[in-house]
């Protein structure tokens, strides 16, 4: 009996010790110590977090590998590691990569709480690594172009053409680019290949030999490039709203705009109530375009945060507005009414939609410099004749197809050691693919390229969902968690509820 009592007592003491250690680990965070330096010069320096966090959260700055001939890193990237505390912890982390290109990962003090909640819900049984890519978020330097946003703002104030708006934004971007070059800012060291190398170096510095990649929109392209360049080190990938390496954004843009409009028209035609209320919405749309071209609609937006009191909607602004609104899931139910309101020149019904549109266009949370640089460096050059042939397929849209690809002449360094468009080798890495059927910018048809390249894929599509499924479908977190924990079994979840908590 005495031996039994001592055994039980020893067990209780052991459990109390584990409990104590676990409780201590949940106290306010202390900094992980030290610096890790790689042979190529990249460095990870642990530091105190710039926000309040529990002890399972660790923060660092990652200094990218210096360019040949340089002694110092060009970029310093913020890193947040969420460490899983359970006894069943796996050694392969999940790496989240933001989209854009040009978006931050949400590591600011007022946003990081989202990731704590998400990490708790997901129950990934492994660490999660968050970081900002070069030039974005809390990266140093962060690449912003105030002149670009001023040009966009002026475009809303004055009744000017798409070509003139494009010219002004190109002038602004060129001015920012040249100023950054003069100040020694590494604006030419931006591309998917650079980011892929940063992820590899970051994982080496953190000591993770095997990884799980999570990408959304542009970063699905980044994820596949990482996998292709580091075969054997990627355990699984979750790709949400895919942007395959086989696609060229500037060449695809006319088709994307055309398809987005056709979705609105076909939606209304297939719903009796919509058709009865608004008639032939395609005819009404083109009539509205003609009316706005002749007499733009002025809309009062009086909002000090936007630094605008009134905006002018001509036909060109209107078509951009409709495309941007389709990023929101369920927007197809609203857009026929919006077209009708523009047709009736009923600005009171449009204020909320217009306000959201202006916020998305004027916010500087996405680096336009990074977006243009990455797209221009990643995608092969196209000339005017080639684009003219593409534009000719859409004669009614031709006046509204801005020559965005001309902005690529700004970047001097457009040569890379290899083309990402060649990184299409078939791979047996398990992949979970998520796609919204109403997505205007990374359409469901683009999934085919990924499924061919990664035959060991599980594909889920969602009706009435647009861009970024993970932000719209509560069940996607369950699908995600099941897949990462067991990537060789098709995950299941009840996806009838489409309301996020």
N, C-alpha and C positions, 0 to 999 in steps of 0.2 A: 504493500500500500504506500509505504514511504517513497519507494522508487517511482511509483505511478504519480504521486503528488509532486515529486521533484521534476519529473518529466513534463507534467502539465504546467508547473510553474515556469520551467525553462521555455516552454512553448509560448506561454503568455508574455514572458519578458521579451522573447524574440519578436512577437507580434507588436508589442508596445514600442520596441526599438524601431521596427519598420514604420509603424504609425508616426513616431516622432520624426524620423527622417523625412517621411512624406509630408508631414505638416510643415517642417522647416522649409522644404522645397517650395511651398506655396506662399512663403512670406515675400515681401517686396523684393524686386530683383536686385541682385548684385552683379557687377560686371564680370564677364568671363575675362581672364587675364591673358596677356601675352600677344605676340605678333607671329604670324606664320608667313614666311617668305618662300616663294617658289623659285625654281632655277631661272625662269624667264623674267624674274623681277617683279611679278605680281605679288601683292601683299594683302593679308587680312589682319586688321588691327581691331581687337576687341575694345569696346568702350561702354560707358554707361548709356542706357537708352535715353532718348530725348523725349520720352513720354513715361507716364506711370504705368507699371506693368507687374504682373505676378512673376514669381521666380522662374517659371518655365520658359520665360521669354529672354532671349539673349540678343544683344545688338553689336554691330561691328561696322567698320568702313572697309570696303574692298577697293584697293588701288589697282587699277588695271595694269596689265603688262606693258612696259614702256615700248614705244616704237623703236625699230632698229636705229641706232645712232643716238637715241635719247637716254638720259639717265633717270628720268622721273616719269611717273605715270601721267597719262593725259586726263583720266577721269577717276574720281573717287565716288563709289557707289554705296548707298546705305543698304545694310543687310539686317534682316530680322529673322531669327531662328526660333520657331515655336517647338519646344522639345516635348515630345509625348512622355507622360509620366508613368504609364502602366507597366506592369511586369512583362506584358506580351509585346513590348516595343520591338519593331523590326529595324534593321540597320539601313534600309534604303529609304531616303526621304522623298517627299513630294516637293517639287520646285514649281512655284507659280510664276508665270511670266505675263506681264500686262500686254494689252494689244496696242492698237494705233496704226502704224508705229508712231510713238511720241507720247503715249499715255504713261502715267506713273502707276505704281502698284498700290497706292493708297496707304502710305506709311507715315503720313503726317499725323500729328498728335490728335487732331479732330476726326481722323478716319480709321486709325489703327484698331479701334475697338471692334469694328466690323470683323476683322480677322480673328480676334479672340473668340467671338461668338461662333463664327463659321468653323473654326478648328475644333471647338467643343462639340458642335453638332455632327461634324463629319466622322469623328471617331476613326481616324485613319490608321491608328496603331503605329505611327511612325512620325518622325519630325517633319516639319514643313518649313521651307526656306522661301523667304520673300526678299525681293531686291528691286531697286529701280534701275532700268537700263540707262545707258549713256545719254546724258543731256535731258533726262526726264525727272519728274518728281523732285526728290531731295538730292539728286546727283549734283556733284560739283565738278565742273561748272554745269549749271542748268541753262539750257539754250532757249532763250526767248527772243521774240522779235516784236516789240511794241509797235513798230511802224506797220507791220502786217495787219495787226488788229485795228489800227487806226484807219488803214485803207478799207478794211471790211466795214467798219463803222460808217465811213463816208459813203460807201456804196449803198447803205440803207437810207441815207439822208437825201441823196441826189438820184435823180432819174437817169441812170447811165446804163449802157449796154453791157452784156456779159463780156464782150471782148475788151471793153474799156476797164471793167472791174478787174479782169484777169491781168491786163497790162499793169494796172496800179499795184496789184499784189505782187507781181513779179518784180517791179521796181523796188518795192519795200523789202522783199526777201533778198534781192541782190545787194541792197544797201546794208542789211544786217550781216549778210555773209561776208562782204568785203571788210566791214568794221571788225567782225570777229577775227578774220584772218590777220588784220593789222595788229590786233591786240594779242595775237598768239594763241587764240582759243582754237582747240583742235576740231574745227567744224568738218574737216574732211575725214575724220576717223569715226565714221558712223556707217554701219551697214549690218545686215543680218549675220554676216560672217564674223564681224567684230563681236557682236552680242553672243554668238555661239561660242566663240573662244573665251569670252568672259565667264560664261556659265561653266565651261569645263574647268577653267582655272579656279573659280569659286568653289566648285565641288572638291577639287583637289586640296584646296586650302582648308576646307572644313573636314576633310578626311572621309568623304563618302565615295566609295568605289562604284556603287550602283545607284541609279536614280529613277524616279517616276516624274514624268513631265506633265504639266498642266498648262495648256494654252487656250487663249480665246481670241478669235478674229486673227489679227496679224500674227500674234504669237503662236498660233497653230503652225504657221509657216516656219517660224523660228524653231519650234519644237522638232519638226521633221528634219530641218537642217542639222540641228544638234544630234539627232539620232543617226543620221547618215554619216556624220563626221566622227561619231564616237560609238560605232557599232560594238555591241557587247557590254556597254555600260548603261544602256537605257533598258530598264525592266518593263516599263509600260508607259503609255501616253493617253491622256484624256484631251481630246481636241473638240472644242466648242466653237461652232460657226467657222468652218474651215476656209482658209486662204491658201490653196495649194501652191507649191513652187512652180507648177506648170502654168499658172495664170500671170498675165501682165496687166496690172491695174489700168494703165492708161489706154491700152487697147480694148479692155473689157468695159470701160466706163459707158460708152454709148449703148451697149447692149443692156447694161444694168439699169440705166435710166429708162430705156424703152420698156423693159420687162416690168419695172416698178409701176409705170402708168397702166400697162395692160392688166396688172393685178387689180388695180382699183376698178377699172372698167368691167372686167369679168366678174368681180365680186358683186357689184351692183346688179349686173345682168342676171346673175344666178340667184338673187334674193328678191322675191316678189315684192316685199314691202319697200325695199330700196328703189326698185324700178318703178313702182307705182308712185312713190313720193317724189322722186327726182327725175323720172323719165330716162332718156338716153344720156347717161352720165358722160360718155365719151364726147358726144356732140356738145353737151353743156360745158365740158372742160375746154374744148377748143374755142368755143364762143367766148368763154371767159378770158382765155388767152388773148384773143383779138381785142376785147374790150379793154383789158389792162394795158395792152400795147398802145392803144389810142389815148386812154385816159387812166393813168395809174391811180391806185387807191391809197389815200393817206390814212394811216391808222395811228391813233393816239396811244402811246405806250408809257407815258410819264412814270419813269422808274429811275431814281437817282443811281441805282446800282449799275444800270446799263448806260448811263450818261447819254440817254436819248429821250426826247420828248415825243417825237413823231417819226414814223418811218414811211417810206414810199414803196409800195408793192406794184411793180410793173410785171409784165408777163414772165420775164426772166427770173425775178425774185420768187414769183409764185411757183414756178416749176421746181426750183431748188427747195422751197418750203415743203412741197408735197413729198419730195424724196426723203428729206430729213425726218419728216413725221412718221414715215414708215419704219423707222428704227424701233418705234414703240409697238409692243405687242398689242393686238386688238385694234390698231389704228384703222384697218380697212373698214371697220364698222362706223368710224367717225368721218373719214375723209370725203365720202359723197356729200355729207352735210356741209363740210367745210367748202367744198367746191361750189355748192349751191349758195352758201353765204357770200363767197366772193362774187359769184354771179349776180346776186341781189345787192351787192355792195353794203352788206350788213356787218359793219366792223365790230359792233358790240359782241356778236357771237364768236368773234375771232380772236379776242384779246388774249385769252389764256394760251391758245395755240401759238400765236405770234410771239408772246413773251417767252415761251419755252424755246422756240426756234432761235430767237435772238440770243438767249443765254448760251445755247449750244454753239452758236457761231462766234460769239464775242469772248467766251471764256478762254483763258490762257493756260488751263490745266493740261492741255495737250500741246506739245511743242511742235509748231508748224515746221520749224527748221529741221527737227529730227524726222518728221513725216516725209518731207520732200527729199531730204538727203538719202534716207534709207530706200524709198521707192525709186529714186532716180539712179542710185548706185546699184541696187539689186536687179533692176529690170533693164534689158538691153535697150540701146537707143532706138528711137523710131524717128523717121523723117516726115516731113510735111506730106509728101506724096503717099506714103504708106497710110498715114492717118486719114488723108482725104478719101482713100478707097474705103476705109472703115466707115467714115462719116456718110459716104454716099448711100449706104444701106439704110439710112434713117433720114430721108429728105425732110420730113416735117420737123424733126428734132434738130436738124443741122444748125439753125441759128442759136440754139441753146447749148451746144457742145463746145465748151471753152477749150482753148488749146493749152491745157495744163502741162502737156509734155514739154512745152517750150521752156518751162521753168528749169528743166534739167540741164540747160546750158550753163546755169550758174555754177554748178559744181565742177571744179577743175579736175579733181581726182575721181574719174569714173571707171578706172580699171581695177579689177580684183584678181587675186591669185587664181580664182576659179569662179565659174558661174553657178549660182544656186539653182538655176533652171536645169542643170545637169544632174542634180542630186536626186535622182528618181529610182535608185536601185531598190528592187523588191526586198522587203524585210519581213521576218516572222514575229517582230515585236507586237505584243497584244495592244490593240488600240480601241478605246471607246470614243465613238464619234457621235456628237450631238448637233442637231441642226433644226432650226425653225423654218417651217414651210413658207412663212411670209417674209423671210429675211431679204431685204433689197440689196445689200452690199456684199454679202457672202452667200449667194443663193444655194439652195439645196442641190442644184445640178452640179455644183463644184465638188460635192462629196465623192463623185465617181472617181476622180483622180486619186483621192486618198485610198479608197477601197481597193483599187487596182494595185497601188503601190504597197499597201499593207493588207494582204488577204486575211490575216488573223485579226479582223476588226469586228466589233459589235456596233451596229448603227441604230440610232434611235432618232426618228423625226417627230416633230410636234406641230400639229395644226394650230392655227391662230397664234403662233409664237413667232416673233421676229428675231432680231439680232441678240446674241448672248443668252443662250438657253439657261445657263446656270443662274442668271439673275432673275429669271422669269418663272421657272418651274421648280416648286419645292421638292418634287420627287427626284430631281436631277442630282441632288446631294446624296440621296440614298443610292442611286445608280452608281454614282461616282465612288462612294465608300465601298460598296460591294465589289466593284470592279478592281479598285486598287488593292484591296485585301485578297482578292482571288481573280486575277485577270484572265484565267483560262475557263471561267464559267460565266455564261451570259447573265448579267444582273437582272433583277426584277424589282418593280416598285409600283405602287398605286399612283398613277399620274393623272387621276381625274381632277384633283384639286390644283388649280392654277393660281392660287393666291398665296404669295409669300408672306410670312409672318413679319 
